[in-house]
Amino acid sequence: MEELEHTCPLPRTTLIEPAIFTPETSCECRAPHEKLTVDQASHGTPVDRPVRVYADGIFDLFHSGHARALMQAKNLFPNTYLIVGVCSDELTHKYKGFTVMTEDERYEALRHCRYVDEVLRDAPWTLTQDFLEKHKIDFVAHDDIPYSSAGSEDVYKHIKEAGMFVPTKRTEGISTSDLITRIVRDYDVYARRNLQRGYTAKELNVSYINEKKYRLQNQVDRMKEKVRTVEEKSKHFVYRVEEKSHDLIQKWEEKSREFIGNFLELFGPDGTWKQMFQERSGRMIQAFSPRGSPSSSPPRDFSPSRSPSPPSRWAMPRTSPPSSPKGASASISSMSEGDEDEK
């Protein structure tokens, strides 16, 4: 008997292209699909094909909680091929309620999750044995909380009993219901924002009175923003002026200290100006004094204890006035004789 090889699709090795949509039969491999246990799959068997894991859901307003659940499903086993089933709008509205995103938007959001290898559209609400065999699913991944719906206490009960269920953990603090609750809680804020962005009151399902109220509130908010902007600018201007004034005062203080220091250096007790004045006054005294005379004459002292200073070379001898004409002529003749001796 001819032995058939597995031709199951391999997990994606590139993230450039989005995940494929599941064809009518996602696995056309003709080789027998043997049943696996969780322990076998955890040890990397079988080696000739990936373990096919299925995860389903609504995935409305796709968020990080969805992505983390799919990441756990992808990493359950060493070699995992992850198929994600997304329920249609018809089934979702029938069993769970209205969605924010359409089914096409939800399909496309799943295709761009890095952990997803294949997206199955119009997934069934309850998994049957025929569905599992058709897509050759080894395990079903979902959180372990019982999911009561469609008259059943837990739609995954028969999967758990068959040993094909692998639990994942929910991410606390984030869910589609939490996101919708935020929108409902802050409805006025979002309605005003969208009116400001150009949406009509009809598109937002807002009444005429509420539309006028929201537009008035938007105008008030714009005025507040302008006032806040002016206040910020004025604060910045005042800060700049204070900073400039501090710098200017500091420069004035430095210049004043420099000026006072220079003034004291020039006109102080031992300053340059005093030295210059003394030098100039000395030169002036020398200029006006006769040649050979000392630069400064001692003060006259008429005290009898001191001897009179010797007569200068140019000083005239003191002579008493002549008492008679004969004496006068004698003195004149003596002066002439002295002149002739000098000559």
DODO-507578 format. One record per residue: residue in one letter; x, y, z of N, C-alpha, C in turn. Coordinates in steps of 0.05 Angstrom, whole numbers, padded with zeros to 5 digits, always signed. Example, Ala and Ser with C-alpha at 12.3 -4.5 7.8 and 13.67 -1.06 7.14 Angstrom:
REM DODO-507578
A+00264-00114+00156+00246-00090+00156+00264-00066+00156;S+00257-00045+00142+00273-00021+00143+00258+00001+00157;
END
This chain:
REM DODO-507578
M+00017-00024+00000+00000+00000+00000+00018+00025+00000;E+00010+00044-00017+00027+00068-00020+00024+00086+00005;E+00046+00094+00016+00046+00111+00040+00044+00140+00031;L+00024+00154+00041+00019+00182+00034+00034+00201+00052;E+00045+00222+00040+00060+00242+00056+00041+00265+00063;H+00047+00278+00085+00031+00301+00093+00038+00325+00076;T+00017+00338+00067+00020+00363+00051+00005+00386+00066;C+00004+00385+00092-00010+00406+00107+00005+00432+00104;P-00009+00454+00102+00004+00480+00100+00021+00486+00124;L+00044+00498+00120+00062+00505+00142+00055+00532+00154;P+00064+00536+00179+00059+00563+00191+00073+00585+00175;R+00063+00608+00176+00075+00631+00162+00102+00637+00174;T+00121+00641+00156+00148+00649+00164+00154+00678+00158;T+00135+00693+00146+00139+00721+00140+00115+00737+00150;L+00120+00762+00156+00098+00779+00166+00092+00801+00145;I+00103+00798+00121+00098+00819+00101+00070+00818+00090;E+00060+00794+00085+00033+00790+00075+00013+00783+00097;P-00012+00792+00095-00032+00784+00115-00039+00755+00113;A-00051+00745+00133-00059+00716+00133-00080+00711+00112;I-00080+00686+00103-00098+00678+00081-00126+00673+00093;F-00146+00674+00075-00173+00665+00083-00175+00635+00077;T-00189+00621+00095-00192+00593+00092-00209+00586+00068;P-00198+00568+00050-00216+00559+00028-00238+00541+00039;E-00253+00530+00021-00275+00513+00030-00266+00490+00047;T-00244+00478+00039-00231+00458+00056-00202+00467+00061;S-00196+00474+00085-00171+00487+00091-00147+00468+00090;C-00152+00443+00093-00130+00424+00091-00138+00401+00073;E-00127+00400+00049-00133+00380+00029-00113+00357+00029;C-00097+00355+00051-00078+00334+00053-00092+00307+00054;R-00083+00288+00038-00095+00261+00036-00084+00241+00056;A-00063+00249+00070-00051+00231+00090-00070+00229+00114;P-00070+00206+00127-00088+00203+00150-00081+00222+00172;H-00101+00234+00185-00097+00254+00206-00100+00240+00232;E-00078+00231+00244-00079+00216+00269-00086+00234+00292;K-00099+00224+00311-00107+00239+00335-00083+00242+00353;L-00080+00267+00364-00057+00273+00381-00066+00279+00409;T-00049+00274+00428-00053+00283+00455-00038+00308+00460;V-00045+00323+00481-00031+00348+00488-00002+00342+00494;D+00004+00319+00507+00032+00313+00514+00048+00308+00489;Q+00037+00294+00470+00051+00288+00445+00057+00315+00430;A+00037+00332+00428+00041+00357+00414+00061+00375+00428;S+00062+00374+00455+00081+00390+00470+00109+00381+00465;H+00114+00355+00459+00140+00345+00454+00149+00347+00425;G+00133+00361+00408+00141+00365+00380+00133+00343+00361;T+00115+00326+00368+00106+00306+00349+00078+00312+00340;P+00071+00305+00315+00088+00292+00295+00108+00312+00283;V+00130+00301+00272+00151+00318+00261+00146+00326+00232;D+00128+00312+00219+00123+00316+00190+00101+00336+00184;R+00088+00347+00205+00066+00366+00201+00063+00383+00225;P+00052+00408+00222+00047+00425+00246+00021+00416+00260;V+00020+00423+00285-00004+00418+00301-00025+00440+00294;R-00049+00431+00285-00069+00450+00276-00087+00458+00300;V-00085+00483+00308-00100+00494+00331-00121+00514+00321;Y-00145+00512+00332-00167+00529+00323-00176+00546+00347;A-00180+00572+00341-00190+00591+00361-00212+00608+00348;D-00235+00610+00361-00257+00625+00349-00266+00647+00368;G-00282+00665+00356-00293+00688+00372-00306+00708+00355;I-00315+00730+00367-00328+00752+00353-00306+00772+00344;F-00288+00779+00362-00266+00797+00357-00276+00824+00347;D-00296+00834+00361-00306+00861+00356-00288+00882+00369;L-00282+00904+00356-00263+00924+00366-00237+00910+00374;F-00224+00897+00355-00200+00881+00360-00180+00897+00377;H-00172+00885+00400-00155+00899+00419-00133+00880+00429;S-00117+00890+00448-00094+00875+00458-00102+00850+00472;G-00125+00849+00485-00134+00825+00498-00138+00802+00478;H-00150+00809+00454-00153+00789+00433-00126+00779+00423;A-00108+00798+00419-00081+00791+00408-00066+00774+00428;R-00068+00779+00453-00053+00763+00473-00065+00735+00475;A-00091+00732+00472-00103+00705+00471-00093+00689+00447;L-00091+00702+00424-00082+00689+00400-00052+00683+00402;M-00037+00700+00415-00008+00694+00419-00005+00669+00436;Q-00021+00666+00457-00020+00642+00473-00027+00617+00457;A-00047+00619+00440-00055+00596+00424-00033+00589+00404;K-00020+00609+00393+00002+00604+00374+00025+00590+00387;N+00030+00596+00412+00054+00586+00426+00048+00562+00444;L+00025+00549+00440+00019+00525+00456+00038+00502+00451;F+00047+00499+00426+00063+00477+00418+00087+00487+00402;P+00108+00471+00400+00132+00480+00385+00126+00486+00355;N+00107+00472+00343+00102+00476+00315+00071+00478+00311;T+00061+00503+00312+00032+00507+00312+00023+00522+00287;Y+00002+00512+00275-00012+00526+00253-00039+00536+00264;L-00042+00562+00267-00065+00574+00281-00086+00582+00261;I-00110+00571+00264-00133+00578+00248-00152+00593+00266;V-00162+00616+00258-00179+00633+00274-00206+00635+00260;G-00227+00626+00274-00254+00628+00263-00268+00652+00273;V-00282+00667+00255-00296+00692+00262-00325+00688+00255;C-00342+00692+00274-00371+00689+00269-00382+00712+00253;S-00402+00707+00237-00415+00727+00220-00432+00746+00237;D-00441+00768+00224-00459+00786+00237-00486+00773+00244;E-00496+00756+00226-00522+00744+00231-00521+00727+00256;L-00501+00710+00259-00499+00693+00283-00494+00710+00308;T-00477+00729+00306-00470+00745+00329-00494+00761+00339;H-00509+00774+00321-00532+00790+00329-00554+00772+00340;K-00554+00747+00331-00575+00729+00340-00569+00718+00369;Y-00544+00711+00374-00537+00698+00399-00524+00717+00420;K-00512+00739+00411-00497+00755+00430-00507+00784+00430;G-00511+00796+00407-00520+00824+00406-00506+00839+00383;F-00513+00865+00382-00503+00882+00360-00473+00887+00363;T-00460+00889+00341-00431+00894+00341-00425+00922+00331;V-00402+00932+00338-00393+00958+00329-00382+00956+00300;M-00365+00935+00296-00353+00931+00270-00369+00910+00254;T-00369+00913+00228-00382+00894+00211-00365+00868+00209;E-00377+00847+00198-00362+00822+00196-00338+00825+00178;D-00340+00840+00156-00317+00844+00138-00295+00859+00152;E-00302+00879+00168-00281+00893+00183-00268+00875+00204;R-00283+00857+00216-00272+00839+00236-00255+00818+00222;Y-00263+00808+00199-00246+00789+00184-00219+00802+00177;E-00221+00826+00167-00196+00839+00158-00177+00846+00181;A-00189+00853+00204-00172+00859+00228-00157+00834+00236;L-00169+00810+00235-00155+00786+00243-00133+00778+00224;R-00137+00784+00198-00116+00777+00178-00090+00791+00184;H-00090+00814+00197-00066+00829+00202-00055+00825+00230;C-00063+00805+00244-00051+00798+00269-00028+00779+00263;R-00005+00784+00274+00020+00769+00268+00019+00740+00275;Y+00001+00733+00294+00001+00705+00304-00018+00687+00287;V-00033+00698+00270-00054+00683+00255-00043+00673+00229;D-00047+00647+00223-00039+00635+00198-00062+00634+00178;E-00086+00633+00188-00109+00629+00170-00134+00640+00184;V-00152+00653+00169-00176+00664+00179-00200+00649+00166;L-00217+00638+00183-00241+00624+00173-00265+00642+00177;R-00278+00649+00155-00301+00667+00156-00327+00651+00162;D-00347+00664+00173-00373+00652+00179-00369+00627+00195;A-00354+00629+00217-00349+00606+00234-00374+00597+00248;P-00378+00572+00254-00402+00562+00268-00401+00571+00297;W-00425+00574+00308-00427+00582+00336-00420+00559+00355;T-00428+00535+00347-00421+00511+00362-00406+00492+00344;L-00384+00482+00354-00366+00465+00338-00377+00436+00338;T-00379+00426+00314-00389+00398+00310-00365+00380+00303;Q-00370+00354+00305-00348+00335+00298-00342+00336+00269;D-00363+00340+00252-00358+00342+00223-00341+00367+00217;F-00345+00389+00230-00329+00413+00225-00300+00408+00233;L-00296+00395+00255-00268+00390+00265-00254+00371+00246;E-00268+00351+00235-00255+00332+00216-00250+00345+00189;K-00268+00362+00181-00266+00375+00155-00240+00393+00154;H-00235+00407+00175-00212+00425+00176-00188+00412+00190;K-00191+00386+00197-00169+00371+00209-00157+00386+00233;I-00174+00393+00251-00166+00408+00275-00157+00389+00297;D-00134+00395+00308-00124+00378+00330-00134+00388+00357;F-00133+00414+00362-00140+00425+00388-00156+00451+00384;V-00172+00458+00404-00187+00483+00405-00177+00499+00429;A-00170+00524+00424-00160+00541+00445-00180+00563+00451;H-00185+00566+00477-00203+00587+00487-00198+00590+00517;D-00208+00612+00529-00205+00614+00558-00223+00594+00572;D-00216+00586+00596-00228+00563+00610-00254+00570+00623;I-00263+00596+00622-00288+00603+00634-00311+00592+00618;P-00330+00578+00631-00353+00566+00616-00368+00588+00600;Y-00372+00582+00574-00385+00601+00556-00413+00592+00551;S-00432+00604+00566-00460+00596+00563-00473+00611+00540;S-00485+00596+00522-00498+00609+00499-00514+00588+00483;A-00533+00597+00469-00550+00580+00451-00562+00557+00467;G-00571+00562+00492-00584+00542+00508-00565+00523+00521;S-00539+00528+00520-00519+00510+00532-00504+00524+00554;E-00498+00509+00575-00483+00521+00597-00454+00526+00589;D-00444+00510+00571-00417+00514+00561-00415+00502+00533;V-00411+00519+00513-00410+00509+00485-00385+00493+00479;Y-00365+00494+00497-00341+00479+00493-00340+00453+00510;K-00363+00446+00522-00363+00423+00540-00355+00397+00526;H-00366+00392+00502-00360+00367+00488-00331+00367+00478;I-00320+00391+00473-00292+00392+00464-00273+00385+00488;K-00280+00395+00511-00265+00388+00535-00266+00358+00541;E-00290+00346+00538-00293+00318+00544-00277+00301+00524;A-00273+00311+00500-00259+00296+00479-00228+00299+00482;G-00219+00316+00501-00191+00320+00505-00178+00338+00484;M-00194+00354+00470-00183+00371+00449-00182+00401+00457;F-00188+00406+00482-00190+00434+00491-00164+00442+00505;V-00153+00465+00497-00128+00476+00510-00135+00504+00520;P-00133+00509+00546-00142+00535+00556-00121+00557+00552;T-00131+00581+00548-00115+00606+00548-00125+00624+00571;K-00109+00645+00577-00116+00663+00599-00126+00689+00587;R-00147+00699+00600-00157+00726+00592-00139+00748+00603;T-00139+00770+00589-00124+00794+00598-00143+00811+00614;E-00136+00815+00639-00153+00832+00657-00152+00861+00649;G-00174+00874+00652-00175+00903+00648-00181+00912+00619;I-00184+00894+00601-00190+00901+00573-00209+00881+00561;S-00230+00891+00549-00249+00874+00535-00266+00892+00517;T-00280+00880+00498-00297+00896+00480-00319+00910+00496;S-00330+00896+00516-00351+00908+00533-00340+00933+00548;D-00315+00931+00558-00303+00954+00572-00300+00978+00553;L-00292+00973+00528-00289+00995+00509-00315+01008+00503;I-00336+00991+00499-00363+01002+00493-00373+01018+00517;T-00367+01009+00541-00376+01023+00566-00363+01050+00567;R-00337+01053+00560-00324+01079+00559-00337+01098+00539;I-00344+01087+00516-00357+01104+00496-00384+01114+00506;V-00400+01096+00518-00426+01104+00528-00423+01124+00551;R-00404+01120+00568-00400+01138+00591-00392+01166+00582;D-00375+01167+00561-00366+01193+00551-00379+01201+00525;Y-00405+01193+00523-00419+01198+00497-00419+01227+00489;D-00425+01245+00508-00426+01274+00501-00399+01284+00490;V-00377+01274+00502-00351+01283+00492-00346+01275+00464;Y-00352+01249+00458-00348+01239+00430-00367+01252+00410;A-00392+01257+00419-00411+01270+00401-00402+01298+00394;R-00393+01313+00414-00384+01341+00409-00359+01340+00391;R-00341+01321+00396-00317+01320+00380-00323+01314+00350;N-00342+01295+00346-00348+01288+00318-00364+01310+00304;L-00381+01325+00319-00394+01348+00307-00373+01369+00299;Q-00353+01373+00315-00332+01392+00309-00316+01383+00285;R-00314+01357+00280-00299+01346+00258-00314+01345+00232;G-00340+01352+00233-00355+01354+00208-00377+01334+00205;Y-00381+01316+00224-00404+01298+00222-00430+01313+00228;T-00451+01303+00214-00477+01316+00218-00492+01304+00242;A-00512+01320+00252-00527+01310+00274-00543+01284+00267;K-00550+01282+00242-00565+01258+00232-00546+01234+00233;E-00521+01237+00225-00502+01215+00225-00497+01206+00254;L-00497+01224+00273-00492+01218+00301-00517+01211+00316;N-00540+01213+00303-00566+01208+00316-00570+01226+00340;V-00564+01252+00336-00566+01272+00357-00590+01290+00350;S-00606+01297+00371-00629+01314+00367-00620+01343+00361;Y-00640+01359+00352-00634+01387+00344-00624+01403+00369;I-00638+01398+00392-00631+01413+00416-00603+01405+00426;N-00597+01380+00426-00571+01370+00434-00549+01380+00415;E-00556+01381+00390-00536+01391+00370-00528+01420+00377;K-00548+01437+00382-00542+01465+00389-00527+01467+00415;K-00534+01450+00434-00520+01451+00460-00491+01443+00457;Y-00486+01422+00441-00459+01413+00436-00442+01434+00422;R-00455+01447+00402-00440+01467+00387-00433+01491+00405;L-00452+01499+00422-00447+01521+00441-00424+01513+00460;Q-00425+01489+00469-00403+01479+00487-00376+01479+00473;N-00376+01472+00447-00352+01472+00431-00341+01501+00429;Q-00359+01521+00425-00350+01548+00423-00338+01558+00450;V-00351+01550+00472-00341+01558+00498-00314+01545+00503;D-00310+01520+00495-00284+01507+00498-00263+01521+00482;R-00270+01529+00457-00250+01543+00441-00242+01570+00454;M-00262+01584+00465-00255+01609+00479-00237+01604+00503;K-00243+01583+00518-00226+01576+00541-00198+01569+00532;E-00196+01555+00510-00169+01548+00499-00154+01573+00491;K-00168+01592+00478-00154+01617+00471-00144+01632+00495;V-00161+01634+00516-00153+01648+00540-00130+01633+00553;R-00131+01607+00553-00108+01592+00565-00083+01596+00549;T-00086+01598+00523-00062+01603+00506-00050+01630+00511;V-00067+01650+00514-00058+01677+00520-00044+01678+00547;E-00056+01664+00567-00044+01663+00593-00016+01650+00592;E-00014+01629+00577+00012+01615+00575+00033+01633+00562;K+00024+01647+00540+00043+01665+00527+00051+01688+00545;S+00032+01699+00560+00039+01721+00578+00058+01712+00600;K+00053+01688+00611+00071+01677+00631+00099+01673+00619;H+00100+01664+00595+00126+01660+00582+00140+01687+00578;F+00124+01707+00570+00135+01734+00565+00146+01746+00591;V+00130+01743+00613+00139+01754+00639+00164+01740+00648;Y+00165+01714+00644+00188+01699+00652+00213+01708+00636;R+00210+01713+00610+00232+01722+00594+00241+01750+00603;V+00222+01768+00610+00229+01794+00619+00244+01793+00646;E+00234+01776+00664+00248+01773+00689+00276+01762+00685;E+00279+01743+00667+00305+01731+00662+00324+01752+00650;K+00314+01768+00631+00330+01789+00619+00338+01810+00640;S+00318+01818+00658+00324+01838+00678+00345+01828+00697;H+00344+01802+00705+00364+01791+00723+00391+01792+00710;D+00392+01785+00684+00418+01786+00670+00428+01815+00668;L+00410+01834+00663+00418+01862+00660+00429+01873+00687;I+00414+01866+00709+00423+01876+00735+00450+01863+00742;Q+00453+01838+00736+00479+01825+00742+00502+01839+00726;K+00496+01845+00701+00517+01859+00685+00523+01887+00696;W+00501+01901+00704+00506+01928+00717+00523+01925+00742;E+00517+01906+00758+00533+01902+00783+00562+01896+00776;E+00567+01879+00756+00594+01873+00749+00608+01898+00738;K+00594+01914+00721+00606+01938+00710+00612+01959+00731;S+00593+01961+00751+00597+01981+00772+00620+01973+00789;R+00622+01947+00796+00646+01939+00811+00672+01944+00796;E+00671+01939+00770+00695+01944+00754+00702+01973+00753;F+00681+01991+00750+00685+02020+00749+00697+02030+00776;I+00685+02021+00798+00695+02030+00825+00724+02020+00829;G+00729+01996+00821+00757+01986+00824+00777+02002+00807;N+00769+02008+00783+00787+02025+00766+00790+02053+00777;F+00768+02064+00789+00769+02091+00800+00788+02091+00824;L+00785+02071+00842+00803+02070+00865+00832+02065+00857;E+00836+02049+00837+00863+02044+00827+00875+02070+00816;L+00858+02087+00804+00869+02111+00792+00871+02134+00812;F+00850+02138+00829+00849+02162+00847+00851+02155+00876;G+00857+02130+00883+00859+02122+00911+00884+02134+00925;P+00888+02128+00951+00911+02139+00966+00937+02132+00953;D+00940+02108+00942+00965+02100+00929+00960+02096+00899;G+00941+02111+00888+00933+02106+00861+00953+02117+00840;T+00947+02111+00816+00964+02119+00793+00964+02149+00790;W+00941+02162+00795+00939+02191+00791+00957+02206+00810;K+00960+02197+00835+00977+02210+00854+01006+02207+00846;Q+01014+02184+00837+01041+02180+00827+01047+02198+00803;M+01028+02199+00785+01031+02217+00761+01034+02246+00770;F+01017+02254+00790+01018+02282+00799+01044+02289+00812;Q+01054+02270+00828+01080+02275+00841+01102+02277+00821;E+01102+02259+00800+01122+02261+00780+01121+02287+00764;R+01097+02295+00757+01094+02320+00742+01102+02345+00759;S+01094+02344+00784+01101+02367+00801+01131+02369+00805;G+01145+02346+00807+01174+02346+00810+01187+02357+00785;R+01177+02349+00762+01188+02359+00737+01184+02389+00734;M+01161+02399+00743+01155+02428+00742+01173+02443+00760;I+01178+02433+00784+01196+02447+00803+01224+02448+00792;Q+01233+02426+00780+01260+02426+00768+01261+02446+00745;A+01240+02449+00730+01240+02467+00707+01242+02496+00716;F+01228+02503+00738+01228+02530+00748+01251+02537+00766;S+01265+02517+00776+01288+02522+00794+01313+02530+00778;P+01332+02549+00789+01356+02555+00775+01374+02531+00773;R+01392+02531+00752+01409+02509+00748+01428+02507+00771;G+01432+02484+00781+01450+02479+00803+01437+02480+00830;S+01413+02491+00831+01400+02494+00857+01386+02467+00863;P+01384+02462+00889+01370+02437+00895+01341+02438+00888;S+01330+02414+00884+01302+02413+00875+01283+02425+00895;S+01291+02423+00920+01274+02435+00941+01291+02449+00960;S+01285+02474+00967+01300+02490+00985+01291+02486+01014;P+01309+02484+01032+01300+02481+01060+01288+02506+01070;P+01270+02504+01088+01256+02528+01098+01276+02544+01114;R+01272+02570+01112+01289+02588+01127+01285+02585+01157;D+01307+02584+01170+01305+02582+01199+01322+02604+01212;F+01310+02622+01226+01324+02645+01238+01333+02640+01266;S+01333+02613+01272+01342+02607+01299+01372+02613+01302;P+01381+02625+01324+01409+02632+01327+01427+02608+01331;S+01415+02585+01337+01431+02561+01342+01443+02550+01316;R+01428+02555+01294+01437+02544+01269+01454+02564+01255;S+01475+02554+01242+01493+02572+01226+01480+02578+01200;P+01485+02601+01190+01473+02608+01164+01485+02591+01142;S+01468+02585+01122+01477+02569+01100+01498+02583+01085;P+01518+02569+01074+01540+02582+01059+01529+02597+01035;P+01542+02619+01029+01531+02635+01007+01534+02620+00981;S+01515+02625+00965+01515+02613+00938+01535+02626+00921;R+01542+02611+00899+01561+02622+00880+01551+02647+00868;W+01526+02649+00864+01514+02673+00851+01505+02693+00871;A+01506+02687+00896+01496+02706+00916+01514+02730+00918;M+01502+02753+00920+01518+02778+00923+01527+02781+00951;P+01553+02790+00955+01562+02794+00983+01548+02817+00996;R+01544+02812+01021+01530+02833+01036+01551+02854+01044;T+01546+02879+01037+01564+02901+01044+01548+02923+01058;S+01560+02933+01077+01546+02954+01091+01548+02980+01075;P+01529+02996+01077+01529+03020+01061+01552+03038+01069;P+01565+03051+01049+01588+03068+01055+01580+03092+01071;S+01598+03098+01090+01592+03122+01106+01601+03148+01094;S+01619+03146+01074+01628+03171+01062+01634+03166+01033;P+01636+03187+01017+01642+03184+00989+01668+03170+00985;K+01688+03175+01001+01714+03162+00997+01711+03132+01001;G+01695+03124+01020+01690+03095+01024+01676+03083+01001;A+01657+03098+00989+01642+03088+00966+01659+03084+00943;S+01677+03102+00938+01695+03099+00915+01714+03076+00919;A+01723+03072+00944+01740+03049+00950+01726+03023+00945;S+01701+03021+00952+01686+02996+00947+01682+02991+00918;I+01678+03012+00903+01674+03009+00874+01699+02999+00861;S+01723+03012+00870+01748+03003+00858+01754+02974+00865;S+01747+02966+00889+01752+02938+00897+01735+02919+00880;M+01710+02926+00873+01692+02909+00857+01703+02907+00829;S+01714+02930+00819+01726+02929+00792+01750+02911+00792;E+01766+02912+00812+01789+02895+00814+01781+02866+00815;G+01760+02861+00829+01751+02833+00830+01741+02823+00803;D+01728+02841+00788+01719+02833+00761+01743+02828+00743;E+01764+02845+00745+01787+02841+00728+01801+02815+00736;D+01801+02807+00762+01813+02781+00769+01798+02759+00757;E+01770+02759+00757+01754+02738+00745+01760+02736+00716;K+01762+02759+00703+01768+02758+00674+01795+02746+00670;
END
